[in-house]
């Protein structure tokens, strides 16, 4: 239940007094997974040697 991203949608149908513990736990797990995904993405980009300048050159090849 805690790693399900649709938990927030299904929880919206429950009374607010029954949401608190599960909602907070789900939000914390979801945020933690998001932070880990961002960190791993940045690490992989650094390991691949992709710099900000290289990304700009790929995105805008005709700029001087």
N, C-alpha and C positions, 0 to 999 in steps of 0.2 A: 504494500500500500504506500509506503513512504517514498519509493522511487518512481511512482506513477505520476507523470506530469499532468494527467487529467484528474488527479485528486482534487485540485482546486475547483474544477468545474462540478464534480459530483458533490463536493462539500458545500457548495453554495445552496444546496437544497436542504441542508440540515439546520436545525435551530442553532443560533449563535452560542448558547451556553454549552452545547455539546461539541463545539468545534475546537476550542482552545488548545488542549494538549496535542491533539493529532495534527492540527493545522500548523502549529509552530514547529513540530518535529519534521513534518513534510517540507515546510519552507526551508528549514535549515539544511536538510539533506539535498534538496534541489539546488540551493545556492552553493553548497559545498561541491556538488558534482559540476556545476557551471564554472566555479573557480578552478577546479582541477583541469577541466577541458581547456580553459583559456591559458593556463600555465603550460600545459603540454603543447598546445598549438604554438605559443611563443617560443618554447624550447626547440620544437621541431623546425621552426622557421630560422632560428639562429644556427642550428646545426646544419641546415641546408645551405647556409651562406646567403640567405636572402636579406638584403639590407633595405632600408627605407629608400635610398637612392636607386637601387636596382628595381624596386617595386614601382617607383615613379617612372623610370625609363620604360618599363614594360607597359604601364598604364597609358603613358603619353609619349609614344615613340617619336613623334615629329617635333617635339619642343626642343628648342635650342638650349 
